[in-house]
Amino acid sequence: MRPVYVLGNGQLGNMLLEAGRRIGVDVITMSIDDDIVMPADVKITAEREHWQPSGFISKIIGHSGWQNPQTFLDIPDRRRQKKLLDTLGLPTSPWCITTNETSISELVDKLGDQFLLKSARDGYDGKGQWRSNGQVNPVLPEWKDNAIAESFVSFDTEVSLVGARNKSGEFAFYDLTENFHADGILQISIKTERTFDGYQKKAEAHLSTLMDSLDYVGVMAAEFFISGDGLLINEIAPRVHNSGHWTQAGASVSQF
């Protein structure tokens, strides 16, 4: 069996390695500093979607075995991700692209006085974010020319859906799990006794629409805000996800 190369040798990459070992698949993890020569007939994926440009990254992206290339163009850039979700009619919080010319008053007019700036790329775990918090005479951050602004959404809780799609367009999904954060960083994701049955099918339909549009093959996760009886997509991750760690011991088949 051909090996599977994984860009990234952190927690998720090593969990993929261990999962591959159990089923006889040779998984090779790679750091950004590696310069591995990969055969033409292998498959390459990634443990995360945010990478600093380098010669090695360019080599991987240009490799014929690089999986889901369009997804890794659209999803890591929040501007492209949000535009794609809008095009597909998938629900997100009100948003806009910001530039050097963007003013506080413009954002208040579009989004209200409670809004959040997120860097277009590389912002995660609470990084690359700025909150208005109804400040008096707030000053936008210097990186506003490479960002989006989102209206602050009042929500009941956040949940994650981890799903998978194969080449034939068939889907499999885990149950929604509830997420708990501190300072913008996911602390724990729990498959609780609390039922989210009223949202499960909606979430599956939204993620199916996205994966179909990208002809995506593999595991993808979506974070949703539950607000009243509706769902809003918060973030998309084109990979295995921290909120799916529970599947290693709590499901018959793990996300890895």
Secondary structure, 3 states (H helix, E strand, C coil): CCCEEEECCCHHHHHHHHHHHHCCCCEEEECCCCCCCCCCCCEEEECCCCCCCCHHHHHHHCCCCECCHHHHHHCCCHHHHHHHHHHCCCCECCEEEECCCCCHHHHHHHHCCCEEEEECCCCCCCCCEEECCCCCCCCCCHHHHHEEEEECCCCCEEEEEEEEECCCCCEEECCCEEEEEECCEEEEEECCCCCCHHHHHHHHHHHHHHHHHHCCCEEEEEEEEEECCEEEEEEEECCCCHHHCCHHHHCCCCCC
